[in-house]
Amino acid sequence: MTRKHTRFEKARVIGARSLQISMGAPPLIELSKKFMDPVDIAMSEYDLGVIPISVIREE
């Protein structure tokens, strides 16, 4: 069962992925001229669902 991420989980995933990109990790999407900022790239990857980061909740 897949749940929607909370805004805090989304921010954490995008922040972690943008840090990876800024440190030299290859982007998982095709880039165009408009994507120059690591945060924008990470947000696009998140929207497409290609970020290989899992969120584990303890309930």
PDB file of N, CA, C and O in Angstrom:
ATOM      1  N   MET A   1       0.846  -1.179   0.000  1.00  0.00           N
ATOM      2  CA  MET A   1       0.000   0.000   0.000  1.00  0.00           C
ATOM      3  C   MET A   1       0.891   1.242   0.000  1.00  0.00           C
ATOM      4  O   MET A   1       1.757   1.394   0.862  1.00  0.00           O
ATOM      5  N   THR A   2       0.679   2.098  -0.942  1.00  0.00           N
ATOM      6  CA  THR A   2       1.488   3.308  -1.069  1.00  0.00           C
ATOM      7  C   THR A   2       0.724   4.501  -0.515  1.00  0.00           C
ATOM      8  O   THR A   2      -0.443   4.716  -0.841  1.00  0.00           O
ATOM      9  N   ARG A   3       1.402   5.271   0.328  1.00  0.00           N
ATOM     10  CA  ARG A   3       0.797   6.487   0.871  1.00  0.00           C
ATOM     11  C   ARG A   3       1.506   7.701   0.307  1.00  0.00           C
ATOM     12  O   ARG A   3       2.659   7.635  -0.120  1.00  0.00           O
ATOM     13  N   LYS A   4       0.801   8.786   0.316  1.00  0.00           N
ATOM     14  CA  LYS A   4       1.388  10.048  -0.099  1.00  0.00           C
ATOM     15  C   LYS A   4       2.347  10.515   0.989  1.00  0.00           C
ATOM     16  O   LYS A   4       2.082  10.346   2.179  1.00  0.00           O
ATOM     17  N   HIS A   5       3.458  11.100   0.569  1.00  0.00           N
ATOM     18  CA  HIS A   5       4.409  11.637   1.536  1.00  0.00           C
ATOM     19  C   HIS A   5       3.859  12.913   2.164  1.00  0.00           C
ATOM     20  O   HIS A   5       3.136  13.679   1.527  1.00  0.00           O
ATOM     21  N   THR A   6       4.218  13.120   3.422  1.00  0.00           N
ATOM     22  CA  THR A   6       3.871  14.387   4.053  1.00  0.00           C
ATOM     23  C   THR A   6       4.787  15.464   3.487  1.00  0.00           C
ATOM     24  O   THR A   6       5.767  15.149   2.811  1.00  0.00           O
ATOM     25  N   ARG A   7       4.486  16.707   3.749  1.00  0.00           N
ATOM     26  CA  ARG A   7       5.322  17.789   3.238  1.00  0.00           C
ATOM     27  C   ARG A   7       6.718  17.739   3.842  1.00  0.00           C
ATOM     28  O   ARG A   7       7.682  18.185   3.219  1.00  0.00           O
ATOM     29  N   PHE A   8       6.833  17.199   5.053  1.00  0.00           N
ATOM     30  CA  PHE A   8       8.132  17.093   5.704  1.00  0.00           C
ATOM     31  C   PHE A   8       8.974  15.982   5.071  1.00  0.00           C
ATOM     32  O   PHE A   8      10.181  16.134   4.879  1.00  0.00           O
ATOM     33  N   GLU A   9       8.321  14.870   4.754  1.00  0.00           N
ATOM     34  CA  GLU A   9       9.013  13.771   4.077  1.00  0.00           C
ATOM     35  C   GLU A   9       9.452  14.201   2.680  1.00  0.00           C
ATOM     36  O   GLU A   9      10.566  13.902   2.250  1.00  0.00           O
ATOM     37  N   LYS A  10       8.576  14.896   1.986  1.00  0.00           N
ATOM     38  CA  LYS A  10       8.910  15.389   0.652  1.00  0.00           C
ATOM     39  C   LYS A  10      10.112  16.325   0.706  1.00  0.00           C
ATOM     40  O   LYS A  10      11.024  16.216  -0.114  1.00  0.00           O
ATOM     41  N   ALA A  11      10.115  17.243   1.668  1.00  0.00           N
ATOM     42  CA  ALA A  11      11.236  18.179   1.809  1.00  0.00           C
ATOM     43  C   ALA A  11      12.524  17.440   2.118  1.00  0.00           C
ATOM     44  O   ALA A  11      13.580  17.789   1.592  1.00  0.00           O
ATOM     45  N   ARG A  12      12.450  16.426   2.963  1.00  0.00           N
ATOM     46  CA  ARG A  12      13.646  15.664   3.325  1.00  0.00           C
ATOM     47  C   ARG A  12      14.206  14.897   2.127  1.00  0.00           C
ATOM     48  O   ARG A  12      15.417  14.883   1.908  1.00  0.00           O
ATOM     49  N   VAL A  13      13.328  14.259   1.352  1.00  0.00           N
ATOM     50  CA  VAL A  13      13.755  13.497   0.184  1.00  0.00           C
ATOM     51  C   VAL A  13      14.368  14.427  -0.865  1.00  0.00           C
ATOM     52  O   VAL A  13      15.434  14.137  -1.408  1.00  0.00           O
ATOM     53  N   ILE A  14      13.695  15.537  -1.147  1.00  0.00           N
ATOM     54  CA  ILE A  14      14.215  16.481  -2.143  1.00  0.00           C
ATOM     55  C   ILE A  14      15.530  17.087  -1.673  1.00  0.00           C
ATOM     56  O   ILE A  14      16.454  17.256  -2.469  1.00  0.00           O
ATOM     57  N   GLY A  15      15.623  17.413  -0.388  1.00  0.00           N
ATOM     58  CA  GLY A  15      16.862  17.968   0.149  1.00  0.00           C
ATOM     59  C   GLY A  15      18.021  16.989   0.062  1.00  0.00           C
ATOM     60  O   GLY A  15      19.132  17.365  -0.311  1.00  0.00           O
ATOM     61  N   ALA A  16      17.760  15.730   0.408  1.00  0.00           N
ATOM     62  CA  ALA A  16      18.810  14.717   0.340  1.00  0.00           C
ATOM     63  C   ALA A  16      19.256  14.481  -1.099  1.00  0.00           C
ATOM     64  O   ALA A  16      20.449  14.359  -1.375  1.00  0.00           O
ATOM     65  N   ARG A  17      18.293  14.418  -2.008  1.00  0.00           N
ATOM     66  CA  ARG A  17      18.636  14.181  -3.421  1.00  0.00           C
ATOM     67  C   ARG A  17      19.355  15.382  -4.020  1.00  0.00           C
ATOM     68  O   ARG A  17      20.283  15.197  -4.807  1.00  0.00           O
ATOM     69  N   SER A  18      18.959  16.607  -3.675  1.00  0.00           N
ATOM     70  CA  SER A  18      19.643  17.780  -4.219  1.00  0.00           C
ATOM     71  C   SER A  18      21.072  17.859  -3.690  1.00  0.00           C
ATOM     72  O   SER A  18      21.966  18.315  -4.404  1.00  0.00           O
ATOM     73  N   LEU A  19      21.304  17.423  -2.455  1.00  0.00           N
ATOM     74  CA  LEU A  19      22.664  17.367  -1.933  1.00  0.00           C
ATOM     75  C   LEU A  19      23.494  16.361  -2.713  1.00  0.00           C
ATOM     76  O   LEU A  19      24.652  16.632  -3.034  1.00  0.00           O
ATOM     77  N   GLN A  20      22.923  15.209  -3.021  1.00  0.00           N
ATOM     78  CA  GLN A  20      23.631  14.210  -3.822  1.00  0.00           C
ATOM     79  C   GLN A  20      24.003  14.782  -5.183  1.00  0.00           C
ATOM     80  O   GLN A  20      25.129  14.604  -5.647  1.00  0.00           O
ATOM     81  N   ILE A  21      23.067  15.463  -5.821  1.00  0.00           N
ATOM     82  CA  ILE A  21      23.320  16.033  -7.150  1.00  0.00           C
ATOM     83  C   ILE A  21      24.401  17.103  -7.067  1.00  0.00           C
ATOM     84  O   ILE A  21      25.282  17.160  -7.926  1.00  0.00           O
ATOM     85  N   SER A  22      24.344  17.948  -6.047  1.00  0.00           N
ATOM     86  CA  SER A  22      25.344  19.010  -5.924  1.00  0.00           C
ATOM     87  C   SER A  22      26.733  18.453  -5.630  1.00  0.00           C
ATOM     88  O   SER A  22      27.735  19.110  -5.911  1.00  0.00           O
ATOM     89  N   MET A  23      26.801  17.235  -5.063  1.00  0.00           N
ATOM     90  CA  MET A  23      28.086  16.604  -4.780  1.00  0.00           C
ATOM     91  C   MET A  23      28.593  15.754  -5.947  1.00  0.00           C
ATOM     92  O   MET A  23      29.636  15.108  -5.843  1.00  0.00           O
ATOM     93  N   GLY A  24      27.853  15.758  -7.055  1.00  0.00           N
ATOM     94  CA  GLY A  24      28.336  15.095  -8.258  1.00  0.00           C
ATOM     95  C   GLY A  24      27.592  13.858  -8.704  1.00  0.00           C
ATOM     96  O   GLY A  24      28.003  13.222  -9.675  1.00  0.00           O
ATOM     97  N   ALA A  25      26.509  13.490  -8.031  1.00  0.00           N
ATOM     98  CA  ALA A  25      25.728  12.331  -8.461  1.00  0.00           C
ATOM     99  C   ALA A  25      25.059  12.641  -9.798  1.00  0.00           C
ATOM    100  O   ALA A  25      24.613  13.767 -10.020  1.00  0.00           O
ATOM    101  N   PRO A  26      24.986  11.655 -10.686  1.00  0.00           N
ATOM    102  CA  PRO A  26      24.356  11.910 -11.986  1.00  0.00           C
ATOM    103  C   PRO A  26      22.844  12.070 -11.842  1.00  0.00           C
ATOM    104  O   PRO A  26      22.212  11.340 -11.079  1.00  0.00           O
ATOM    105  N   PRO A  27      22.264  13.016 -12.569  1.00  0.00           N
ATOM    106  CA  PRO A  27      20.805  13.182 -12.545  1.00  0.00           C
ATOM    107  C   PRO A  27      20.122  11.973 -13.169  1.00  0.00           C
ATOM    108  O   PRO A  27      20.682  11.333 -14.059  1.00  0.00           O
ATOM    109  N   LEU A  28      18.930  11.663 -12.711  1.00  0.00           N
ATOM    110  CA  LEU A  28      18.182  10.513 -13.196  1.00  0.00           C
ATOM    111  C   LEU A  28      17.191  10.880 -14.286  1.00  0.00           C
ATOM    112  O   LEU A  28      16.421  10.031 -14.734  1.00  0.00           O
ATOM    113  N   ILE A  29      17.201  12.130 -14.717  1.00  0.00           N
ATOM    114  CA  ILE A  29      16.322  12.595 -15.781  1.00  0.00           C
ATOM    115  C   ILE A  29      17.163  13.311 -16.830  1.00  0.00           C
ATOM    116  O   ILE A  29      18.300  13.708 -16.575  1.00  0.00           O
ATOM    117  N   GLU A  30      16.584  13.466 -18.008  1.00  0.00           N
ATOM    118  CA  GLU A  30      17.237  14.253 -19.045  1.00  0.00           C
ATOM    119  C   GLU A  30      17.143  15.723 -18.673  1.00  0.00           C
ATOM    120  O   GLU A  30      16.078  16.209 -18.291  1.00  0.00           O
ATOM    121  N   LEU A  31      18.250  16.422 -18.785  1.00  0.00           N
ATOM    122  CA  LEU A  31      18.281  17.826 -18.391  1.00  0.00           C
ATOM    123  C   LEU A  31      18.145  18.740 -19.600  1.00  0.00           C
ATOM    124  O   LEU A  31      18.614  18.426 -20.694  1.00  0.00           O
ATOM    125  N   SER A  32      17.503  19.863 -19.381  1.00  0.00           N
ATOM    126  CA  SER A  32      17.447  20.906 -20.391  1.00  0.00           C
ATOM    127  C   SER A  32      18.105  22.139 -19.805  1.00  0.00           C
ATOM    128  O   SER A  32      18.595  22.102 -18.677  1.00  0.00           O
ATOM    129  N   LYS A  33      18.123  23.205 -20.540  1.00  0.00           N
ATOM    130  CA  LYS A  33      18.776  24.439 -20.086  1.00  0.00           C
ATOM    131  C   LYS A  33      18.102  25.036 -18.851  1.00  0.00           C
ATOM    132  O   LYS A  33      18.756  25.709 -18.056  1.00  0.00           O
ATOM    133  N   LYS A  34      16.790  24.792 -18.684  1.00  0.00           N
ATOM    134  CA  LYS A  34      16.091  25.417 -17.564  1.00  0.00           C
ATOM    135  C   LYS A  34      16.436  24.768 -16.225  1.00  0.00           C
ATOM    136  O   LYS A  34      16.200  25.372 -15.179  1.00  0.00           O
ATOM    137  N   PHE A  35      16.986  23.556 -16.232  1.00  0.00           N
ATOM    138  CA  PHE A  35      17.356  22.879 -14.995  1.00  0.00           C
ATOM    139  C   PHE A  35      18.842  23.062 -14.725  1.00  0.00           C
ATOM    140  O   PHE A  35      19.667  22.299 -15.226  1.00  0.00           O
ATOM    141  N   MET A  36      19.175  24.055 -13.947  1.00  0.00           N
ATOM    142  CA  MET A  36      20.576  24.269 -13.597  1.00  0.00           C
ATOM    143  C   MET A  36      20.790  24.153 -12.092  1.00  0.00           C
ATOM    144  O   MET A  36      21.916  23.928 -11.649  1.00  0.00           O
ATOM    145  N   ASP A  37      19.741  24.301 -11.309  1.00  0.00           N
ATOM    146  CA  ASP A  37      19.824  24.259  -9.859  1.00  0.00           C
ATOM    147  C   ASP A  37      19.567  22.826  -9.378  1.00  0.00           C
ATOM    148  O   ASP A  37      18.609  22.197  -9.828  1.00  0.00           O
ATOM    149  N   PRO A  38      20.403  22.298  -8.475  1.00  0.00           N
ATOM    150  CA  PRO A  38      20.180  20.931  -7.975  1.00  0.00           C
ATOM    151  C   PRO A  38      18.811  20.728  -7.336  1.00  0.00           C
ATOM    152  O   PRO A  38      18.253  19.634  -7.422  1.00  0.00           O
ATOM    153  N   VAL A  39      18.266  21.746  -6.702  1.00  0.00           N
ATOM    154  CA  VAL A  39      16.947  21.618  -6.080  1.00  0.00           C
ATOM    155  C   VAL A  39      15.870  21.456  -7.152  1.00  0.00           C
ATOM    156  O   VAL A  39      14.956  20.647  -6.992  1.00  0.00           O
ATOM    157  N   ASP A  40      15.970  22.217  -8.241  1.00  0.00           N
ATOM    158  CA  ASP A  40      15.001  22.077  -9.337  1.00  0.00           C
ATOM    159  C   ASP A  40      15.078  20.690  -9.960  1.00  0.00           C
ATOM    160  O   ASP A  40      14.050  20.097 -10.285  1.00  0.00           O
ATOM    161  N   ILE A  41      16.282  20.173 -10.126  1.00  0.00           N
ATOM    162  CA  ILE A  41      16.461  18.830 -10.686  1.00  0.00           C
ATOM    163  C   ILE A  41      15.842  17.802  -9.750  1.00  0.00           C
ATOM    164  O   ILE A  41      15.121  16.911 -10.199  1.00  0.00           O
ATOM    165  N   ALA A  42      16.115  17.918  -8.448  1.00  0.00           N
ATOM    166  CA  ALA A  42      15.576  16.973  -7.475  1.00  0.00           C
ATOM    167  C   ALA A  42      14.053  17.045  -7.418  1.00  0.00           C
ATOM    168  O   ALA A  42      13.395  16.013  -7.281  1.00  0.00           O
ATOM    169  N   MET A  43      13.481  18.245  -7.520  1.00  0.00           N
ATOM    170  CA  MET A  43      12.024  18.380  -7.506  1.00  0.00           C
ATOM    171  C   MET A  43      11.403  17.711  -8.731  1.00  0.00           C
ATOM    172  O   MET A  43      10.354  17.075  -8.631  1.00  0.00           O
ATOM    173  N   SER A  44      12.047  17.856  -9.873  1.00  0.00           N
ATOM    174  CA  SER A  44      11.544  17.208 -11.087  1.00  0.00           C
ATOM    175  C   SER A  44      11.643  15.692 -10.968  1.00  0.00           C
ATOM    176  O   SER A  44      10.728  14.976 -11.375  1.00  0.00           O
ATOM    177  N   GLU A  45      12.746  15.202 -10.414  1.00  0.00           N
ATOM    178  CA  GLU A  45      12.893  13.764 -10.208  1.00  0.00           C
ATOM    179  C   GLU A  45      11.819  13.251  -9.244  1.00  0.00           C
ATOM    180  O   GLU A  45      11.258  12.176  -9.457  1.00  0.00           O
ATOM    181  N   TYR A  46      11.535  14.009  -8.197  1.00  0.00           N
ATOM    182  CA  TYR A  46      10.499  13.612  -7.239  1.00  0.00           C
ATOM    183  C   TYR A  46       9.135  13.550  -7.912  1.00  0.00           C
ATOM    184  O   TYR A  46       8.383  12.596  -7.710  1.00  0.00           O
ATOM    185  N   ASP A  47       8.813  14.566  -8.712  1.00  0.00           N
ATOM    186  CA  ASP A  47       7.518  14.602  -9.397  1.00  0.00           C
ATOM    187  C   ASP A  47       7.358  13.433 -10.361  1.00  0.00           C
ATOM    188  O   ASP A  47       6.249  12.933 -10.554  1.00  0.00           O
ATOM    189  N   LEU A  48       8.474  12.991 -10.972  1.00  0.00           N
ATOM    190  CA  LEU A  48       8.424  11.862 -11.900  1.00  0.00           C
ATOM    191  C   LEU A  48       8.502  10.515 -11.182  1.00  0.00           C
ATOM    192  O   LEU A  48       8.260   9.471 -11.789  1.00  0.00           O
ATOM    193  N   GLY A  49       8.836  10.538  -9.903  1.00  0.00           N
ATOM    194  CA  GLY A  49       8.890   9.304  -9.127  1.00  0.00           C
ATOM    195  C   GLY A  49      10.103   8.442  -9.388  1.00  0.00           C
ATOM    196  O   GLY A  49      10.018   7.219  -9.272  1.00  0.00           O
ATOM    197  N   VAL A  50      11.234   9.042  -9.739  1.00  0.00           N
ATOM    198  CA  VAL A  50      12.423   8.262 -10.064  1.00  0.00           C
ATOM    199  C   VAL A  50      13.506   8.314  -8.994  1.00  0.00           C
ATOM    200  O   VAL A  50      14.576   7.734  -9.179  1.00  0.00           O
ATOM    201  N   ILE A  51      13.257   8.989  -7.890  1.00  0.00           N
ATOM    202  CA  ILE A  51      14.261   9.080  -6.829  1.00  0.00           C
ATOM    203  C   ILE A  51      14.289   7.756  -6.065  1.00  0.00           C
ATOM    204  O   ILE A  51      13.260   7.312  -5.557  1.00  0.00           O
ATOM    205  N   PRO A  52      15.467   7.121  -5.983  1.00  0.00           N
ATOM    206  CA  PRO A  52      15.561   5.823  -5.300  1.00  0.00           C
ATOM    207  C   PRO A  52      15.764   5.964  -3.790  1.00  0.00           C
ATOM    208  O   PRO A  52      16.702   5.392  -3.236  1.00  0.00           O
ATOM    209  N   ILE A  53      14.901   6.714  -3.133  1.00  0.00           N
ATOM    210  CA  ILE A  53      14.973   6.908  -1.689  1.00  0.00           C
ATOM    211  C   ILE A  53      13.635   6.457  -1.101  1.00  0.00           C
ATOM    212  O   ILE A  53      12.571   6.857  -1.574  1.00  0.00           O
ATOM    213  N   SER A  54      13.703   5.624  -0.068  1.00  0.00           N
ATOM    214  CA  SER A  54      12.491   5.126   0.578  1.00  0.00           C
ATOM    215  C   SER A  54      12.241   5.869   1.880  1.00  0.00           C
ATOM    216  O   SER A  54      13.177   6.284   2.563  1.00  0.00           O
ATOM    217  N   VAL A  55      10.983   6.030   2.210  1.00  0.00           N
ATOM    218  CA  VAL A  55      10.573   6.632   3.482  1.00  0.00           C
ATOM    219  C   VAL A  55       9.957   5.533   4.335  1.00  0.00           C
ATOM    220  O   VAL A  55       8.975   4.901   3.946  1.00  0.00           O
ATOM    221  N   ILE A  56      10.547   5.318   5.498  1.00  0.00           N
ATOM    222  CA  ILE A  56      10.037   4.310   6.405  1.00  0.00           C
ATOM    223  C   ILE A  56       9.445   5.009   7.613  1.00  0.00           C
ATOM    224  O   ILE A  56      10.123   5.774   8.299  1.00  0.00           O
ATOM    225  N   ARG A  57       8.184   4.741   7.864  1.00  0.00           N
ATOM    226  CA  ARG A  57       7.490   5.367   8.982  1.00  0.00           C
ATOM    227  C   ARG A  57       7.352   4.363  10.111  1.00  0.00           C
ATOM    228  O   ARG A  57       7.056   3.189   9.886  1.00  0.00           O
ATOM    229  N   GLU A  58       7.568   4.834  11.316  1.00  0.00           N
ATOM    230  CA  GLU A  58       7.328   3.988  12.481  1.00  0.00           C
ATOM    231  C   GLU A  58       6.000   4.399  13.077  1.00  0.00           C
ATOM    232  O   GLU A  58       5.837   5.527  13.543  1.00  0.00           O
ATOM    233  N   GLU A  59       5.069   3.493  13.060  1.00  0.00           N
ATOM    234  CA  GLU A  59       3.717   3.816  13.532  1.00  0.00           C
ATOM    235  C   GLU A  59       3.354   2.974  14.719  1.00  0.00           C
ATOM    236  O   GLU A  59       2.253   3.105  15.255  1.00  0.00           O
TER     237      GLU A  59
END
